[in-house]
Amino acid sequence: MEEPTKRARRGRAPAPAGRTGRPRQAEVARLAGVSQATVSLVLGGKQQGAAISQETRQNVLDAAGRLGYVPDPAARRLAAARNDLLGVFSFTATFPTDVQHSYYPFLVGVEREAAARGYDLVLFTGSSTGGAGAGGPHPLNRARLADGCLLLGRHAPVDELRRLVDDGFPVVHLGRRDEPEGLAWVGADYVSSSREVVERLASLGHRRIVLVREDDEAPASTDREQGFLEGLRMAELPEAEAVFRSADPALDLTPERLRQWLAGGVTAFVAEETDSGGAWRALSTAVREAGLKAPRDLSLALLGSPPPDLADAPEPTGFDIPRAQLGAEAVRLLATLVAGEDVPERPVALVACTYRPGATAGPPPGARPAPG
C-alpha cells in the first residue's frame, strides 16, 4: 500500500503556472506525492487499486482536479481491452532473429517468462526498414495493440516514450533510461562490473589503462565509463586521457596510435561492447596489425561479450551480461504494470553481471619474471 510522501503530507506543491498543453499523469503524480503507477490506478478506476488508501486516492483526485487533468479517452479504451498480449518493439534497423545476434538471448528470456505467465508475444517490426521513425510520425502508437510493451535498443525516441508513459500505458525499456520521467526499465549493472574489471587489471600490476568507447551518450556507454573511472580512482591510477572516444573506432584506432600509447606507458586497454562491436573490433584489429599479442605484449579486456563472428579468438577478459535473465526480469516487471499492481515511483531493476577471467589479460610485460 502506498501512502503520500513526506512532501505530500506537509502540503502539496502548487500547480504549475502558465502551462500549455494537456496535463500529464507525471505532473499529477508529483503534485499528489505518489508514483505514476498509483495515479494510473486511481484515475483508471482499476479494481487492482483497491489496496490504495482512501487518503492517497483523494490526494490523487485533488491533484488531478487542480491541474485540470483529463484522461486520454482513446488510451483508456485501449487499456481496458486486455487480451493477454505483450509487445516487443525494437529500435534496431532490423529486428534480430539470428541466434548469433546479441539481442537473441534477451528474446529467449522474454519468451520463456511470457509463456510461464500466460502471455502471448507480438513483435512490432515497423522499425525494420528505417529505424524508429519509420512508418509515420508516431510509430510507437502501434504498441497500444498489446496490453503492454517491452522496448529494446540503444536509441529510442524520448518524445514517443513520454507519450506512452504520460498516458499510463504499461511499458518497460530493456536497458537503463533516465528519461522520460516515470519510465520503467531493467538493466545490467555495468557500473559495478566495469569497476571490477579495472580493479582486476590494477591487481595484476597495470598502472596506465585506456578505455576505448564509441562517441555517443547511450546510457549503457556512460555507465561503463563511469565504472571504469571509478575503478581507476579506487586503484589510484591516472584518469587524464584514460578515455578514448571515437565516432568511428575502425578509422581512428590505428596501429600507430596503439604504439604511441604503449610508448607512453599504457599497458592495458578496455573496450566497451555495443550492438556493432565497433570498439572491440577496432582494438583487436589494431593489436593484430601492430604485430602484438595479448597478454604477451599488452592486456585487453572487454566490457561485455565479443561479437559472435570473433568468438573463435581467445576469450577476452571482462564480464558476461545475463541477457536471458534481463529479458525475463523485464517481462516480470511489465506483467506487474499490466496487472495494475502497486509499484515504486520509479520502477527499475538492476541485474548483476558475471566477471569473466578470459585469456587476454596478465601482468604488464616488465612486471613478469624472467623465464628460467
C-alpha positions in Angstrom: 0.0 0.0 0.0 1.4 3.4 -1.0 0.9 6.4 1.3 1.7 10.0 0.4 5.3 11.0 0.7 6.5 13.4 3.4 6.3 16.2 0.8 2.7 15.5 0.2 1.8 15.3 3.9 3.4 18.8 4.5 1.3 20.2 1.8 1.3 19.5 -1.9 3.2 21.7 -4.3 1.3 24.3 -6.2 0.0 23.6 -9.7 2.4 24.7 -12.5 1.7 28.3 -13.6 1.4 29.4 -17.2 1.4 25.8 -18.5 0.4 25.0 -22.1 -0.9 21.7 -23.4 -2.7 18.8 -21.7 -1.6 18.0 -18.2 0.3 14.7 -17.8 0.0 11.9 -15.3 3.6 12.5 -14.3 2.6 16.0 -13.1 -0.4 14.7 -11.2 1.9 12.2 -9.5 4.4 14.9 -8.5 1.6 17.1 -7.2 0.0 14.3 -5.2 3.3 12.9 -3.9 2.7 9.4 -5.2 4.0 7.2 -8.0 2.7 7.5 -11.6 1.5 3.9 -11.4 -0.7 4.8 -8.4 -2.1 7.8 -10.4 -2.9 5.4 -13.3 -4.7 3.0 -11.0 -6.8 5.7 -9.3 -7.7 7.7 -12.4 -8.3 4.5 -14.4 -10.7 3.1 -11.7 -9.0 -0.3 -11.8 -10.0 -2.9 -9.2 -6.4 -3.8 -8.6 -6.0 -0.4 -6.9 -8.3 -1.3 -4.1 -5.3 -1.6 -1.7 -4.6 2.1 -2.1 -5.7 4.1 0.9 -8.6 6.5 0.7 -6.3 9.3 1.7 -3.9 8.6 -1.2 -6.8 8.2 -3.6 -8.2 11.5 -2.6 -4.8 13.2 -2.9 -4.6 11.9 -6.5 -8.1 13.1 -7.3 -7.4 16.5 -5.8 -4.2 16.9 -7.7 -5.9 15.9 -11.0 -8.6 18.4 -10.4 -6.2 21.2 -9.6 -4.3 20.5 -12.8 -7.4 20.0 -14.9 -6.2 16.6 -15.9 -8.5 14.7 -18.3 -7.5 11.1 -19.3 -7.0 10.4 -22.9 -10.2 8.5 -23.9 -8.5 6.5 -26.6 -5.8 5.4 -24.3 -8.4 4.4 -21.7 -10.3 2.3 -24.2 -7.2 0.5 -25.3 -6.1 0.0 -21.7 -9.4 -1.6 -20.8 -9.2 -4.1 -23.7 -7.0 -6.7 -22.1 -6.1 -9.6 -24.5 -3.1 -11.2 -22.7 -0.6 -9.9 -25.3 2.8 -8.3 -24.6 4.5 -6.4 -27.3 8.2 -6.3 -28.1 9.4 -3.2 -30.1 13.0 -3.0 -31.4 14.7 0.3 -32.3 17.4 -1.5 -34.3 17.4 -1.2 -38.1 16.2 -4.9 -38.4 14.6 -7.0 -35.8 17.1 -9.6 -34.7 16.2 -13.2 -35.4 19.7 -14.7 -35.9 20.7 -16.8 -32.9 24.2 -15.1 -33.1 22.7 -11.6 -32.6 23.3 -10.0 -29.3 19.6 -9.5 -28.7 18.7 -13.1 -29.2 19.3 -14.2 -25.6 17.1 -11.3 -24.4 14.3 -12.6 -26.5 14.8 -16.2 -25.2 14.3 -14.9 -21.7 11.3 -12.8 -22.8 9.6 -15.7 -24.5 10.1 -18.1 -21.6 8.8 -15.7 -18.9 5.9 -14.6 -21.0 4.8 -18.2 -21.7 5.2 -19.0 -18.0 2.8 -16.1 -17.2 0.2 -17.0 -19.8 1.0 -14.2 -22.2 1.5 -14.3 -26.0 4.0 -12.1 -27.7 3.5 -9.7 -30.6 6.6 -8.4 -32.4 6.4 -4.8 -33.7 8.7 -4.6 -36.7 7.8 -1.1 -38.0 11.4 0.0 -37.5 12.8 -2.8 -39.7 13.4 -0.6 -42.7 14.3 2.7 -41.3 14.6 2.9 -37.6 12.1 4.0 -35.0 10.9 6.9 -37.2 9.7 4.6 -40.0 6.1 4.3 -40.9 4.7 7.6 -39.7 5.2 10.3 -37.0 4.1 8.1 -34.1 5.4 4.6 -34.7 5.0 3.5 -31.1 1.2 4.0 -31.2 1.1 0.5 -32.7 2.4 -0.8 -29.4 -1.0 0.0 -27.8 -2.5 -3.0 -29.6 -0.8 -5.1 -26.8 -1.6 -4.9 -23.1 2.0 -3.5 -22.5 5.2 -3.4 -24.4 8.9 -4.1 -24.0 11.3 -1.8 -25.8 14.8 -2.8 -27.0 17.6 -0.6 -28.4 20.2 2.0 -27.5 18.5 5.0 -29.1 14.7 5.2 -28.5 12.8 8.5 -29.2 12.2 10.2 -25.9 9.0 12.1 -27.1 7.4 8.8 -28.2 8.2 7.1 -24.9 7.0 10.1 -22.9 3.6 10.0 -24.7 3.1 6.3 -23.7 4.2 6.9 -20.1 2.0 10.0 -19.7 -1.0 8.1 -20.9 -0.3 5.4 -18.3 0.4 2.7 -20.9 2.5 -0.1 -19.4 5.9 0.0 -21.0 9.4 -1.3 -19.9 12.6 -0.4 -21.5 15.3 -3.1 -21.6 18.3 -1.1 -20.6 18.8 1.9 -18.4 16.9 5.0 -19.4 17.0 8.3 -17.5 14.2 9.9 -19.4 11.3 10.2 -19.8 10.4 10.6 -16.2 8.4 7.6 -14.9 9.6 5.1 -17.5 10.2 1.6 -16.1 13.4 -0.1 -17.1 15.5 -3.2 -16.4 19.2 -3.0 -17.0 22.6 -4.7 -16.3 24.8 -3.2 -13.6 27.5 -2.0 -15.9 29.0 0.4 -13.4 29.9 -2.2 -10.8 31.0 -4.7 -13.4 33.3 -2.2 -15.3 34.8 -1.1 -12.0 35.6 -4.7 -11.1 37.4 -5.3 -14.5 39.6 -2.2 -13.8 40.3 -3.4 -10.2 41.4 -6.8 -11.6 43.8 -5.2 -14.1 45.2 -3.0 -11.4 45.8 -6.0 -9.1 47.9 -7.5 -12.0 50.2 -4.5 -11.8 48.8 -2.3 -14.6 49.2 1.5 -13.9 48.1 3.0 -17.1 44.8 1.8 -18.6 42.8 3.3 -21.5 39.1 2.8 -22.2 38.1 2.7 -25.9 34.4 3.6 -26.5 32.1 4.9 -29.2 31.2 8.6 -29.2 27.6 8.7 -28.1 25.7 9.2 -24.9 23.8 5.9 -24.7 23.2 5.1 -21.0 25.0 1.7 -21.4 28.1 3.5 -22.6 28.1 6.2 -19.9 27.6 3.5 -17.2 30.6 1.6 -18.4 32.7 4.7 -18.5 31.5 5.7 -15.0 32.5 2.3 -13.6 35.8 2.4 -15.5 36.7 5.8 -14.0 35.6 4.7 -10.5 37.9 1.7 -10.8 40.8 4.0 -11.7 40.1 6.2 -8.7 39.8 3.2 -6.3 43.2 2.0 -7.6 44.7 5.5 -7.5 45.5 5.3 -11.2 45.6 8.4 -13.5 42.4 9.4 -15.2 43.9 12.0 -17.5 43.5 10.9 -21.2 42.3 7.5 -19.9 39.1 7.5 -22.1 39.4 7.4 -25.9 36.1 8.3 -27.6 35.6 7.9 -31.3 32.6 8.1 -33.7 34.5 5.7 -36.0 36.9 3.5 -33.9 37.8 1.5 -37.0 39.2 4.7 -38.6 40.7 6.4 -35.6 42.2 3.5 -33.6 45.3 2.7 -35.8 48.3 0.6 -35.0 50.4 3.8 -34.9 48.1 5.2 -32.2 48.3 2.0 -30.3 52.1 2.0 -30.4 52.1 5.6 -29.1 50.0 4.6 -26.1 52.4 1.7 -25.4 55.4 4.0 -25.7 53.7 6.4 -23.2 53.4 3.7 -20.6 49.9 2.3 -21.2 49.9 -1.5 -20.7 46.2 -2.4 -20.7 43.2 -1.5 -22.9 39.5 -1.9 -22.2 36.7 -1.7 -24.8 33.0 -1.4 -24.4 30.6 -3.8 -26.0 27.9 -2.2 -28.3 25.4 -3.6 -30.8 28.0 -3.2 -33.6 31.0 -4.3 -31.5 32.9 -1.4 -33.2 35.2 -0.6 -30.3 36.4 -4.2 -29.7 36.7 -4.9 -33.4 38.9 -1.8 -33.9 41.1 -2.6 -30.8 41.5 -6.2 -31.9 42.4 -5.2 -35.4 44.9 -2.6 -34.3 46.7 -5.1 -32.0 46.9 -7.6 -34.8 48.1 -5.2 -37.4 50.7 -3.8 -35.0 52.1 -7.3 -34.6 51.2 -7.5 -30.9 49.6 -10.3 -28.9 47.7 -10.3 -25.7 48.6 -10.9 -22.9 52.3 -11.2 -24.0 52.7 -7.5 -25.1 49.7 -5.8 -23.6 46.5 -6.7 -21.7 43.0 -6.4 -23.2 39.5 -6.5 -21.6 36.0 -6.3 -23.0 33.1 -4.8 -21.0 30.6 -7.4 -22.3 30.8 -10.3 -24.8 32.6 -10.3 -28.1 30.7 -10.2 -31.4 29.8 -13.8 -32.5 32.0 -13.6 -35.6 35.0 -13.1 -33.3 34.1 -15.9 -30.9 36.9 -18.1 -32.3 39.6 -15.7 -30.9 41.0 -16.1 -27.4 38.3 -15.5 -24.8 38.6 -11.8 -23.7 38.9 -10.9 -20.1 35.8 -8.9 -19.0 32.2 -9.8 -17.9 29.2 -11.6 -19.3 25.8 -9.9 -19.5 22.9 -12.1 -18.2 20.8 -11.3 -21.2 18.2 -14.1 -20.8 17.8 -13.1 -17.1 17.3 -9.5 -18.1 14.6 -10.4 -20.6 12.8 -12.5 -18.0 13.1 -9.7 -15.4 11.7 -7.2 -17.9 8.6 -9.4 -18.5 8.0 -9.8 -14.8 8.1 -6.0 -14.3 5.9 -5.4 -17.3 3.4 -8.0 -16.1 3.2 -6.2 -12.8 2.4 -2.9 -14.5 -0.2 -4.6 -16.8 -1.9 -6.2 -13.8 -2.1 -2.7 -12.1 -0.2 -3.8 -9.1 1.3 -1.0 -7.0 5.0 -0.3 -7.9 7.6 2.2 -6.7 7.6 5.7 -8.1 10.4 4.8 -10.4 10.1 1.0 -11.1 13.6 -0.1 -12.2 15.7 -3.2 -11.7 19.5 -3.7 -12.0 20.9 -7.2 -12.7 24.5 -8.1 -11.8 26.9 -9.2 -14.5 29.5 -12.1 -14.0 33.2 -11.5 -14.2 35.0 -13.5 -16.9 38.7 -14.2 -16.3 39.3 -14.8 -20.0 42.7 -15.2 -21.6 43.7 -11.7 -22.7 44.9 -10.1 -19.5 48.1 -10.7 -17.5 50.8 -8.8 -15.7 52.5 -5.9 -17.6 55.4 -7.2 -19.7 58.0 -5.5 -17.5 56.5 -7.0 -14.3 56.8 -10.6 -15.4 59.6 -12.7 -14.0 62.4 -13.6 -16.5 62.0 -17.2 -17.9 64.1 -20.0 -16.5 
